Amino acid sequence: MNYLQKNGDYELKVPDFEIFTREQLFFIYYGRSYCESRFNVLTKEVTGKDRVKEGQTRITKTLSNFEPFAKAFNCKVGSTMNPKDKCKIW
């Protein structure tokens, strides 16, 4: 989020993503950093670990407790991505 504050006047337009704000794009790309490959889905059969679920949990738990995310996407208080009681770490 510091990056967005430091580059406040700069508007990045990403093709096919023009409907999203800078803040929303920040969180979308944050989530993409945890995307899992098809290979990891196949490893579940071998290791028994669901790596895709691990990535989803990392994203959901982190962002649902981060107020700027809820504000950026107008998440309703009490929803999955904006619980009333948050674990504030930052």
N, C-alpha and C positions, 0 to 999 in steps of 0.2 A: 504494500500500500504506500510505502514511502516513495517508491518510483512514481506512482501516479501523482503524488503531491508535488514532487520535484519537477515533473513534466506536465504540469496542469493545463497549459494552453495547447499542448500538442494533441491533435485528434488523429488517431490511427484508424483508417478505414480498411477493413479486411473484406475482400470480395465474398459475397454471400453471407456476411455477418454484420452488415450495415445497420441492422435493427438493434444491435446491442450497444450499450454504453461502454465507455472505457473500463469502468469498474466491473461490469459484467464480463467483458472480454478477459480481464485479469483473472477472474475466478474460473472461467471456462478453460483457459490455458493452464491454470493451476491444476484443475481436475485432469486434464489431458496428460499431465506429467505422471499421473498414476495409472494411466491406461495399461491394461495387461494384454499381452499378445495371445493369439490362439494357442501357441505353444504351452503357455501356462495352464490353459484349460485342460490340455492333454496330460500335463504332469500330475494333475489330481488323480488320474487313474493309477499312476505309478506310486506317487508319494502319499496320497490321501489328504494332501493339503490343498485347499481351495484358494489359490492365489488371487483369483479374480475377486472373490468375496473380501479378501484382505484389503485389496486396493479400494473397493467400494466403501468399506468400513472406514478406512483412513480418511477418505474424502468427506463422507457424510458426517462422521463424528467431529472432525476438525471444523468444517465449515458451519455446521449447525450450531456450534458454540461461538461463532465469530459474528458479532453484531454488524460489521460492515457488509458481510455477505447477505444477511437478511435485509438490510437496507437497500442494497444494490438490486435485489430481485423482488423487493416488496413482499417478503414472506410473511404470512399471517402469524401473529403470536400464537403459540400453542401448536403450530404445525410441526411436521418432522424436521424441517430445516430451520425452524425458529422456535425451539422449545421455550416455554415460560421460564424455567429454571435452567440456567446455563452454567457450565463449568468455565469460569473465566481464568485463563492462564496468562493472557497478555495484558 
